[in-house]
């Protein structure tokens, strides 16, 4: 898109906005729907209201006229119309504007898990779970609950804080026997966590979590100060289960499209 002409950019922006408008359901944005609408999507005046600009100005943009669209207006459009990360990046690219939130992925995303991912967990026969940006456990299947007995199989109240893998490894005494060779695994997990959070080291949520762990655990403080960085990879994972004894799994970690801050971890038997 960098070499496209200004005219081509304007036409593509106009077509892109029309496509977004036509696919958007009025009821999702608080507008009434009814038989008087000629299309199922939003009207131009409704799009203008959502973006916070005049109807005339928005109409000109959709007509491909020579008007400048501010980065703030694009930011409101992308946020209020719930564009995906890829759509947001594309929007700013064709509008020839710099995204105030930086490159795709630089803004923290919500850890809300799409329902299809939760449903997928139940279809996986092996232990599987979903982790969020800071390794909160956002969902897991019955096999994972059985493997992490005493932790993931414990009932939790509605609204209770999600269990966190780092807190489990560092604070739960059972983890030291459950994870075979705890010292090596805990050190590696810390290095993987540092690598995973490299784009948000100044995030207050991350800062609080690291402060909590380093203050309460001399072991974690020692691991963290090493500044080891390792990408989260697959490989053998050994556990000493209270009821089943020694268990060996192969770990696979996947990042779903459009939700790269989520990690789907699957532990399969060789």
C-alpha positions as CSV (number, residue, x, y, z in Angstrom):
1,X,0.0,0.0,0.0
2,X,2.9,2.3,0.5
3,X,3.3,2.9,-3.3
4,X,-0.4,3.2,-4.0
5,X,-1.6,6.6,-5.3
6,X,-3.5,9.0,-3.1
7,X,-6.5,8.5,-5.2
8,X,-6.3,4.7,-4.9
9,X,-6.0,5.0,-1.2
10,X,-9.1,7.2,-0.9
11,X,-11.1,4.8,-3.0
12,X,-10.0,1.8,-1.0
13,X,-10.7,3.6,2.3
14,X,-14.2,4.5,1.0
15,X,-14.9,0.9,0.0
16,X,-13.5,-0.5,3.3
17,X,-15.7,1.8,5.4
18,X,-18.7,0.9,3.3
19,X,-18.0,-2.8,3.9
20,X,-17.7,-2.2,7.7
21,X,-20.9,-0.2,7.7
22,X,-22.9,-2.8,5.8
23,X,-21.8,-5.6,8.0
24,X,-22.5,-3.8,11.3
25,X,-25.8,-4.5,13.0
26,X,-27.6,-1.4,14.3
27,X,-28.8,-3.1,17.5
28,X,-25.2,-3.8,18.4
29,X,-24.6,-0.1,18.7
30,X,-27.8,1.0,20.3
31,X,-29.7,1.9,17.1
32,X,-33.2,0.6,16.3
33,X,-33.6,-1.8,13.5
34,X,-36.8,-2.2,11.5
35,X,-38.5,-2.6,8.2
36,X,-37.9,1.0,7.3
37,X,-34.2,0.3,6.8
38,X,-33.2,-0.3,3.2
39,X,-30.1,-2.4,4.3
40,X,-29.2,-4.4,7.4
41,X,-26.2,-2.3,8.2
42,X,-25.7,1.1,9.7
43,X,-26.7,4.3,8.1
44,X,-24.0,6.9,7.3
45,X,-25.3,9.3,9.9
46,X,-25.0,6.5,12.5
47,X,-21.4,5.8,11.4
48,X,-20.7,9.5,11.7
49,X,-22.2,9.5,15.2
50,X,-20.1,6.5,16.3
51,X,-16.9,8.1,14.9
52,X,-17.7,11.6,16.3
53,X,-17.7,13.6,13.1
54,X,-20.4,15.3,11.0
55,X,-22.6,13.3,8.6
56,X,-21.4,15.4,5.7
57,X,-17.8,14.9,6.5
58,X,-18.2,11.1,6.9
59,X,-20.2,11.0,3.6
60,X,-17.4,12.7,1.8
61,X,-14.9,10.2,3.2
62,X,-17.1,7.3,2.0
63,X,-17.4,9.0,-1.4
64,X,-13.6,9.0,-1.8
65,X,-13.4,12.8,-1.8
66,X,-10.2,14.7,-1.1
67,X,-10.6,15.1,2.7
68,X,-8.2,14.4,5.5
69,X,-9.2,11.9,8.2
70,X,-7.5,12.5,11.5
71,X,-5.7,9.7,13.4
72,X,-8.1,10.4,16.4
73,X,-11.1,9.9,14.2
74,X,-9.7,6.6,12.9
75,X,-8.9,5.6,16.5
76,X,-12.5,6.2,17.5
77,X,-13.8,4.3,14.4
78,X,-11.5,1.3,15.0
79,X,-12.4,1.1,18.7
80,X,-16.1,1.8,18.6
81,X,-16.7,-0.4,15.7
82,X,-14.6,-3.2,17.3
83,X,-12.2,-3.8,14.4
84,X,-9.8,-6.6,14.7
85,X,-6.1,-5.9,15.0
86,X,-5.5,-6.6,11.3
87,X,-8.5,-4.4,10.3
88,X,-7.2,-1.6,12.4
89,X,-3.7,-1.8,10.9
90,X,-5.2,-1.9,7.4
91,X,-7.4,1.1,8.2
92,X,-4.5,3.3,9.3
93,X,-2.4,2.1,6.4
94,X,-4.9,3.0,3.6
95,X,-5.7,6.3,5.4
96,X,-2.0,7.1,5.4
97,X,-2.1,7.9,9.1
98,X,0.1,6.7,12.0
99,X,-1.8,4.7,14.6
100,X,-1.5,6.6,17.9
101,X,-1.4,3.2,19.7
102,X,1.6,2.1,17.8
103,X,2.1,-1.0,15.7
104,X,-0.4,-3.9,15.8
105,X,0.1,-5.7,19.0
106,X,1.6,-2.8,21.0
107,X,-1.7,-2.1,22.7
108,X,-2.8,-4.5,25.5
109,X,-5.8,-6.4,24.4
110,X,-8.6,-7.7,26.5
111,X,-8.2,-11.2,27.9
112,X,-11.8,-11.9,27.0
113,X,-11.8,-15.4,25.4
114,X,-13.9,-15.9,22.2
115,X,-16.6,-18.6,23.0
116,X,-15.4,-20.9,20.1
117,X,-12.0,-21.2,21.8
118,X,-13.6,-22.3,25.1
119,X,-15.8,-24.8,23.2
120,X,-12.6,-26.1,21.4
121,X,-11.1,-27.0,24.8
122,X,-13.8,-29.5,25.5
123,X,-13.1,-31.2,22.1
124,X,-9.5,-31.8,22.9
125,X,-8.9,-35.2,24.6
126,X,-5.5,-34.3,26.1
127,X,-5.0,-31.7,28.9
128,X,-5.4,-28.3,27.3
129,X,-5.8,-24.8,28.7
130,X,-5.8,-21.1,27.5
131,X,-3.6,-18.5,29.1
132,X,-3.9,-14.8,28.9
133,X,-1.3,-12.0,28.5
134,X,0.0,-12.4,32.0
135,X,-0.5,-16.2,32.2
136,X,-3.9,-16.1,33.9
137,X,-5.6,-19.4,33.2
138,X,-8.7,-18.3,31.2
139,X,-10.1,-21.7,30.4
140,X,-9.2,-25.4,30.6
141,X,-10.8,-28.8,29.9
142,X,-11.6,-31.6,32.2
143,X,-8.3,-33.4,31.4
144,X,-6.3,-30.4,32.5
145,X,-8.3,-30.1,35.7
146,X,-7.5,-33.7,36.5
147,X,-3.8,-33.3,35.7
148,X,-3.5,-30.1,37.9
149,X,-5.5,-31.7,40.7
150,X,-5.8,-29.5,43.8
151,X,-5.5,-26.3,41.6
152,X,-7.6,-26.2,38.5
153,X,-10.2,-28.7,39.8
154,X,-11.0,-26.4,42.8
155,X,-14.4,-24.7,42.4
156,X,-14.2,-20.9,42.1
157,X,-16.8,-18.2,42.8
158,X,-18.2,-16.0,40.1
159,X,-15.9,-13.0,39.7
160,X,-13.0,-14.6,41.6
161,X,-9.6,-13.8,40.2
162,X,-8.4,-16.3,37.6
163,X,-5.7,-18.7,38.6
164,X,-2.3,-17.7,37.4
165,X,0.4,-20.2,36.3
166,X,3.2,-18.1,37.7
167,X,1.6,-17.8,41.1
168,X,1.0,-21.5,41.1
169,X,4.6,-22.4,40.3
170,X,6.0,-19.9,42.8
171,X,3.6,-19.9,45.7
172,X,1.9,-23.3,45.7
173,X,4.0,-25.8,47.7
174,X,2.5,-28.7,45.7
175,X,4.1,-27.4,42.5
176,X,7.6,-28.1,43.9
177,X,6.9,-31.8,43.8
178,X,4.4,-31.8,41.0
179,X,6.8,-30.2,38.5
180,X,9.7,-32.7,38.1
181,X,13.0,-30.8,38.6
182,X,11.2,-27.7,39.9
183,X,14.2,-25.5,40.0
184,X,15.0,-25.9,36.3
185,X,11.3,-25.7,35.2
186,X,10.6,-22.6,37.4
187,X,13.7,-20.8,36.1
188,X,12.7,-21.6,32.5
189,X,9.1,-20.6,33.0
190,X,10.3,-17.2,34.4
191,X,12.5,-16.7,31.3
192,X,9.6,-17.6,29.0
193,X,7.4,-15.2,30.8
194,X,9.9,-12.4,30.4
195,X,10.1,-13.1,26.7
196,X,6.3,-13.2,26.4
197,X,5.9,-9.8,28.0
198,X,8.7,-8.0,26.1
199,X,6.2,-5.6,24.5
200,X,4.6,-4.5,27.7
201,X,7.3,-4.3,30.4
202,X,6.1,-0.9,31.5
203,X,2.5,-2.1,31.8
204,X,1.2,-1.4,35.4
205,X,-0.5,-4.8,35.5
206,X,2.8,-6.6,34.7
207,X,4.7,-4.4,37.1
208,X,2.4,-5.2,40.0
209,X,2.6,-8.9,39.2
210,X,6.4,-9.0,39.1
211,X,6.6,-6.9,42.2
212,X,4.3,-9.3,44.0
213,X,6.3,-12.3,43.0
214,X,9.7,-10.9,43.6
215,X,8.7,-9.6,47.0
216,X,7.1,-12.8,48.2
217,X,9.5,-15.3,46.6
218,X,13.3,-15.2,46.9
219,X,13.4,-17.9,44.2
220,X,11.4,-15.9,41.7
221,X,13.4,-12.8,42.5
222,X,16.6,-14.7,41.8
223,X,15.2,-16.1,38.5
224,X,13.9,-12.7,37.4
225,X,17.2,-10.9,38.1
226,X,19.0,-13.3,35.7
227,X,17.2,-11.6,32.8
228,X,17.1,-14.9,30.9
229,X,14.8,-14.7,27.9
230,X,13.5,-17.9,26.2
231,X,10.7,-18.2,23.7
232,X,7.9,-20.5,24.9
233,X,8.5,-23.7,23.1
234,X,7.2,-27.3,23.1
235,X,9.0,-30.3,24.3
236,X,8.9,-32.8,27.2
237,X,7.0,-31.9,30.4
238,X,7.3,-34.2,33.4
239,X,4.9,-34.3,36.3
240,X,4.7,-36.3,39.5
241,X,0.9,-36.7,39.9
242,X,-0.4,-37.4,43.4
243,X,-2.6,-40.3,42.2
244,X,-1.1,-41.4,38.9
245,X,2.6,-41.1,39.6
246,X,5.2,-40.0,37.0
247,X,3.7,-38.6,33.8
248,X,5.4,-37.5,30.6
249,X,3.7,-35.2,28.1
250,X,4.7,-33.3,24.9
251,X,3.8,-29.7,25.1
252,X,2.5,-27.7,22.1
253,X,1.7,-24.0,22.4
254,X,-0.4,-22.2,19.8
255,X,-1.4,-18.6,19.4
256,X,-4.9,-18.2,17.8
257,X,-5.2,-15.8,14.9
258,X,-6.4,-12.3,15.9
259,X,-5.8,-13.2,19.5
260,X,-2.1,-13.5,19.7
261,X,-2.0,-12.5,23.4
262,X,-3.8,-15.8,24.1
263,X,-1.9,-19.1,24.3
264,X,-3.5,-22.5,23.7
265,X,-1.4,-25.1,25.5
266,X,-1.9,-28.8,24.7
267,X,-0.2,-31.6,26.7
268,X,-0.3,-34.8,24.6
269,X,1.0,-38.2,25.6
270,X,3.9,-39.5,23.4
